[in-house]
């Protein structure tokens, strides 16, 4: 059985510009473990999900590919979210304008 979470880990790791080695170091685990996740050979323990999200600066719902229902956000709100994700070079300016602080 191949696990799908590895695809998401790889996607967000690459999006953040982090190597497998860097991710492994941040998580205090071996590089082979990260590689095995990404290949779908095994998956991270539930206790590790929070740490992975912290390092990759993503939410558990993104990492686990769990999406809210379409009614949760208006069309404009969805467009804003996608634009924010697609323009990493503007995020700090947007965060300042909206007084968003990293938690």
Buried (B, 14 or more C-beta within 10 A) or exposed (E): EEBEBBBBBBBBBEEBEBEBEBBBBBBEBEBEBBBBBBEBBBBBEEEBBEBBBEBBEBEEEBBBEEEEEEEEEEEEEEEEEEEBEEEEEEEEEEEEEEEEEEE
